[in-house]
Amino acid sequence: EKPFGNTIQNPRTQEIVEEKREKKRLQKIHSLSKRFGLFFVFSSNCTYCHEFAPLIKEFASDYGFEVMGITPDGHGIKEFPSPKKDNGILKTLNPEGSYPALFLVDPKTNLVIPIARSLLNRSQLEENIMHVLHYVEKNYAH
């Protein structure tokens, strides 16, 4: 929706346009959670993993994602006290063994898409999700 005339120069109009854009972005990320879950790959002795975990928990809660913690050793951390021990999948998902790592996973098709291979802040995480969302919409839309 484009404002007419010079109204785009009006600061409030700019705010409204930005608010609509943000609302649409939030809805798109939320809709992604209906089809996809998240794999949070971490090591219990990784400082960055401990820092990233609360953000992953909050992000998942805000958007409705289910998250499965996966570790090479099966040891939990505060936010993910009962992770799954690696069953060999990390050789494929995370061959370089970088922690933390986050993946978007479609349980119906087993499609796995990397979201992060390091510690990110909230806006970086959301930006990465949006890039993946565009990729999914273009290549895997049903």
C-alpha positions as CSV (number, residue, x, y, z in Angstrom):
1,E,0.0,0.0,0.0
2,K,1.6,3.2,-1.1
3,P,0.7,6.6,0.4
4,F,-0.2,9.3,-2.2
5,G,1.5,12.6,-2.8
6,N,4.1,13.7,-0.3
7,T,2.6,11.8,2.6
8,I,5.5,9.4,2.5
9,Q,7.6,12.2,3.8
10,N,5.4,12.5,6.9
11,P,7.1,10.8,9.8
12,R,3.9,9.2,11.1
13,T,3.2,7.8,7.6
14,Q,6.7,6.3,7.6
15,E,6.0,4.8,11.1
16,I,2.7,3.3,9.8
17,V,4.4,1.8,6.8
18,E,7.1,0.4,9.0
19,E,4.6,-1.0,11.5
20,K,2.7,-2.8,8.7
21,R,6.0,-4.2,7.4
22,E,7.0,-5.4,10.9
23,K,3.6,-7.0,11.5
24,K,3.7,-8.9,8.2
25,R,7.2,-10.1,9.0
26,L,6.2,-11.4,12.4
27,Q,3.1,-13.2,10.9
28,K,5.4,-14.8,8.3
29,I,7.8,-16.1,10.9
30,H,4.9,-17.3,13.1
31,S,3.4,-19.2,10.1
32,L,6.8,-20.9,9.5
33,S,6.5,-22.5,12.9
34,K,3.3,-24.3,11.9
35,R,5.3,-26.4,9.5
36,F,8.9,-26.3,10.9
37,G,10.6,-27.0,14.1
38,L,14.1,-26.1,15.3
39,F,17.2,-28.2,16.2
40,F,19.4,-26.4,18.6
41,V,22.8,-28.0,18.5
42,F,25.0,-27.3,21.4
43,S,27.7,-28.6,23.7
44,S,27.3,-28.4,27.4
45,N,30.8,-27.0,27.9
46,C,30.4,-24.2,25.2
47,T,30.1,-20.7,26.7
48,Y,28.5,-19.3,23.6
49,C,25.9,-22.1,23.7
50,H,24.9,-21.1,27.2
51,E,24.6,-17.5,26.0
52,F,22.5,-18.4,22.9
53,A,20.2,-20.8,24.7
54,P,17.9,-18.2,26.4
55,L,17.5,-16.4,23.1
56,I,16.6,-19.6,21.3
57,K,14.0,-20.4,24.0
58,E,12.5,-16.9,23.9
59,F,12.5,-16.9,20.1
60,A,10.8,-20.3,19.9
61,S,8.2,-19.3,22.5
62,D,7.4,-15.9,20.8
63,Y,6.8,-17.5,17.4
64,G,5.5,-20.9,18.4
65,F,8.4,-23.1,17.3
66,E,9.1,-26.5,18.9
67,V,12.8,-26.8,19.7
68,M,14.8,-30.0,20.1
69,G,18.2,-29.7,21.8
70,I,20.8,-32.0,20.4
71,T,24.3,-32.5,21.9
72,P,27.2,-34.7,21.1
73,D,27.5,-35.8,24.8
74,G,23.8,-35.8,25.9
75,H,24.5,-33.3,28.7
76,G,21.9,-30.6,29.2
77,I,22.2,-26.9,30.0
78,K,19.8,-24.7,32.0
79,E,17.3,-23.9,29.1
80,F,17.6,-27.4,27.6
81,P,18.0,-29.8,30.5
82,S,17.0,-32.9,28.6
83,P,18.5,-32.8,25.1
84,K,18.7,-35.7,22.7
85,K,22.2,-37.3,22.5
86,D,23.6,-37.3,19.0
87,N,22.5,-40.4,17.1
88,G,24.9,-39.7,14.3
89,I,22.9,-36.9,12.7
90,L,25.6,-34.3,13.7
91,K,28.0,-35.8,11.2
92,T,25.6,-34.6,8.5
93,L,24.2,-31.5,10.1
94,N,27.3,-30.1,11.8
95,P,30.4,-31.9,10.4
96,E,32.7,-29.2,11.5
97,G,31.4,-29.4,15.1
98,S,30.7,-25.7,15.4
99,Y,28.6,-24.8,18.5
100,P,26.1,-23.3,18.9
101,A,24.2,-24.1,15.7
102,L,20.5,-23.8,14.8
103,F,18.6,-25.5,12.1
104,L,15.0,-25.2,10.7
105,V,13.5,-28.7,10.3
106,D,10.5,-29.9,8.4
107,P,9.5,-33.2,10.2
108,K,7.3,-34.3,7.3
109,T,10.0,-34.0,4.5
110,N,13.1,-34.1,6.7
111,L,14.2,-30.9,5.0
112,V,16.9,-29.3,7.3
113,I,18.1,-25.7,6.7
114,P,20.9,-24.0,8.7
115,I,19.8,-20.8,10.4
116,A,22.9,-20.1,12.5
117,R,26.3,-21.6,13.1
118,S,27.4,-19.2,15.8
119,L,26.0,-16.9,18.5
120,L,23.6,-14.4,17.1
121,N,21.5,-11.6,18.6
122,R,17.7,-11.5,18.2
123,S,17.7,-9.2,15.1
124,Q,20.3,-11.3,13.3
125,L,18.4,-14.5,14.1
126,E,15.2,-12.9,12.8
127,E,17.0,-11.7,9.7
128,N,18.4,-15.2,9.0
129,I,14.9,-16.7,9.4
130,M,13.5,-14.2,6.9
131,H,16.2,-15.2,4.4
132,V,15.3,-18.8,4.9
133,L,11.6,-18.0,4.7
134,H,12.0,-16.5,1.3
135,Y,14.0,-19.5,0.2
136,V,11.3,-21.9,1.5
137,E,8.5,-19.9,-0.1
138,K,10.3,-19.9,-3.4
139,N,11.4,-23.6,-3.4
140,Y,9.1,-25.5,-1.2
141,A,5.8,-23.8,-1.2
142,H,2.8,-26.2,-1.2
